[in-house]
Amino acid sequence: MQQGPGIENGQAIAGPVRRPPVTPFKTQLLKWVGNKQRFAHEIISYLPQDMGTYHEPFIGAGGVLANLVPARAVGSDVFAPLVEIWQTLSTDPAQLKSWYETRWRQFTTGDRIAQYERIKASYNARPNGADLLFLCRSCYGGVVRFRKKNGHMSTPCGPHDPISPVSFARRVDLWHQRTAGARFEHLDYRDALARAQPGDVVYCDPPYAFSQTILYGAQGFDLQELFTAIADCKARGVRVALSIDGTKKSGRFYCDIEMPDGLFEHEILVNLGRSMLRRFQMGGQSLEHEVVRDRLLLTY
């Protein structure tokens, strides 16, 4: 596997073909740990230009999809409340705005922590996209985390003021336009990858092996099963890009994960800045020594 352009036996090694740069789109709709939006334009530069349908089976905060603005796309996730947010953005953006405004007004009336806890209790009693939408924008550090024993969201209220309903509504309009070519489905990633056709492109941003198990999705995820699904895609002509643990601690710690032989053709390190999770765990310290660099692995 080649780590981008390099030298082998005195000869230049060609790196993956780069597409023309896209203008970065950095206006977030959701806050979500591991969100790639800040560096999505760099990831996109390694995606093929000649694609059929674009698939993102771990949709998360959708940063890569919103920067790519594909003509045809399927965004999916196994986490139903998250998918409910995306489906509502697509089919009824006015409803999404209303969800946020209703909870923002509740939050700003009376004691903010008590109101936040009421919204969180409502979510934990019946997981739903409407509550999750506001919680992800108002929780501490934007780190949505869950208790392993019961699946309840446990992140406390953040010290910041969530954006106003007017500002959020403008974001909804922007995101509705940029995701107009996409449909969103509640799917396990294996089913999502199985639907990809020859000529399609898949971008995978799964839970990371070196992440904490308190984060959504990390408890039951098997990386080797994902590799098997990616291999099936490659065999039938579907091109796959995978973001995965790279380096931590300002690049001094390399997350060594055993890769199947011959599955990936290129490896690129993408600079993602300081760790959102570690900022939460360390109480908002400056984190000069917590810089994260992801690996982008390509089957093509």
N, C-alpha and C positions, 0 to 999 in steps of 0.2 A: 504494500500500500504506500502510495506516494504522499508525502506531506507537502502538498502544493508544489510549485516549481522548485527544482533543485538540481544537483549534479550527481551523476552515477557513472563510474568508470571514465571520468573526464568528459562525458557528453552531457549536454543540457537535457533535463527532463521537462517535458511540457506539462504544465499544470492544467487543471480543468478550464474549459472555455468559459470566459466571463461574458456576461451580458452587459449592455450599456447601463450605466448607473441610473437608479431611480432617485427621485427627490425624496428624502426622508420625510415620513409622516409620523410625527411624534405626539399627537394629541390622543391621549389614552381615553378609552371608554370605561374599561374596568381596571382595577388594580388586582394583580394576581402574581404570586411569587413565581419567579422564573420567566416573567414576561420578556419576550425578545424584541419588543417594539423599538427600543432605542437603537439596536443594531440590526434591525430587520433588513434594511437596505443592503447591508454587507452580506447577509445570508442570501438574499435574493440575487445578488450578483453572481452566485454560483448555481442558480437554478436554470435549467434549460429554457431557452426562449420558445422552442417549438413544442409546446405541450398541448395535449387535448384538454382534459379536465384536471384542475389542481385539487388535490386532496390534503386536508389537514386533520388527521384523526385524533389529535390531542389539542383541541382548539384553544383551550385556556383563555387568554385575553385577546387572542386573534391578531396580534401585532404584525406577524408576517403576512397574513391574508390582507390586512388593511393597507399595507405598503405595496403589495403586489398588484392589487385591484384586478384579479383575473376575470376574464370574460365568462368562464365556467368554473365553478368550484363547489366542493362539498366540504363543509366544516362539521366535525362531529366530535363527540366525547361520550364517555360512559357515565358522566356525572349529570344526572337529569336536571337539577336546578340550574346549572350553568347553561345547558342546551336550551332550557326554557327562555333564558335571557336572550340568547342569540336568535331563536325563532321569533320572539316578540319584536326584536329589532327589525327583522326582515319583513314580518307580516303586519305589524301594528306598532310603528314607532311612537305614536301618540300614547299608547298604553304604557310603553316603557318610560316615557317622560312622567306620566301620572304616577307610576309606581314610585319613582324616585322622589317626586315632589311631595307626595303624601307622607313618606317616611322622613324626609328632610324637615317638614313642618312639625311633625311629631317630635323629632330630635331637638329642634330649636325651641321647643316649648317646655319650660321647666328645667329640671336638672338633666343635663345632657347625658351623663353616665347612666342614670336611671332609665332614661328613654332608650338609650342604646341597648341596655340589657333587656328591655321589654321587646325590642325588635329582634334581638338575638334569641330570646326565649320563644318568640313566635316562630322563628325559623326552625329551631330545634324541635319544637312540637310537631311541625309539619314542614319539612324541607321544601322550599319553593324559590323560584327565581326572583320574585318581587322583593322579598326580604334580603336575599343574598346580594342583589344588586346594590342596595344601600349599604349593607354591612361591609362589602369589599371596598367601598370607597371611604368608609369611616373607621374601620378597624385599625388597630395599632400597626404602623409600618406597612399597611396594605398586605399583610401576611395572613391569608385565610388558612387557618389550621383547625384540625379536628381531633377530638379525643378518640384514641383507638378503641377504648372499651365500649363506647356507645355511639360513636360517629358524630357527636355533638360538636358544633363550632365552639371554640374556646377562646379565640382571640379577644382581648379586652378592647375597650374604646381607645382610639388614638387621640393625641393631644391637639391635632390639627382641626380646622374647620372644613367640613366637606364642602365641595363646590356648590354654588347656588343652583336651584332648579333652572334658572335661565341659562347659566353656563352649561349645565348638563344637557339641556335641550339642544343647544347648538352642537354639542358633540354627537348627540344622537343623529341629528340631520346629516352631519359629515359622514358618520360611520354607515348610515343607511345608504348613502350614495356610493361609498367605496366598496360595500359588500353586496351591491345590487346583483352581481353575477353569481352569488353563492346561495346555496340552500343549506340548512343546518339540520342535522339528524342526531338522534340519541342512539349511538352505536358503540359497541365494543370495538377497539382498534382492529382486532383480527377480522371482524366482519367488514369494517371500513376498507382495509387493505385488500380484502378479497374482491371488492367491487371495482377496484381500479383496473382500467383496460390498457392494452398496449398503447404506448405513446403518451399516457398520462404521467403526471409528476406528483409524487407524494412527499410532503415535508412532515417529519415526525419530531415532536418535542416532548418526549415522555418524561415521567418522573425519573429522577436521577438516582443512580445506585448509591451515591455518597450523600444523598439528602436525608433529612430526618424523617422518620416514619410518621411524625405528627402531621405531615403535609398531605393534602388531598391526593389520593391515588397511590401513594407510596406503599401502602400496607400489602396489597395483593398483587403487585406488578412483578412480572417475571421477564427480565431482559432477554433471556435466551429464547423465550417464546416469540418476542418481538423480532429477534434475528431470523428465526425460522420464517415468519410472515414476510419479512423483507426479502429473504432469499426466494420465496415463491414469487414475489413481485418481479424481482430481477429476471427470473427464469422466463417470465411471460412478457417481457419487454416494457415493464413499468419502471421508471427511474425514481429512485428514492434518495432523499437527503435526510440525514439523521443528526440532530443535535444531541450531544451526550457529554457527560462529565469530562472536563479537560484538565485545567490546573486550578489550584487554589493557593491561598497564602502568598499573594503577590507573585504567583508563578513558580513558587518553590516546591509545591507539592503536586505531583502528577498523578491523576486518578487512573490507575492502571486497571483496565478492564479487558478481559480476554475476548478477542474478536474472532469470529469464524474466518478461516483461511479463504481468501479469494472473494469475500462478499463485497468489500469496499475497495474502490479504485483510488480514491484520494482522501486525504485528511487535511483539514485546514483549521488552524486555531483562530477563533473569533473572540475579540476582546469585548467582554460584557461589563466591565467595571466592577464596582464593589457589590458584595453579596447582600441582597435584600433580606434573606433569612438571618444572616449573621448580624445585620444591623438591628433586627428585632431582638435576637437573643442577647446582644451586648448593650441593650439600652440606648441605641442611637449614637454610639461612639463613632469617631471619624473613620475607623476601619482602614487605615493606610495599609495594613498587612492582610487584608481580606479580599484582595482583588481576585476575581474569577475570570478564567478564560475557558470558553467552551470549545469542544471539538465539533466540527462539522464534517460528517462522513458521507461520502458520495458513492453510490453504486455504479456510477458512470464516469 
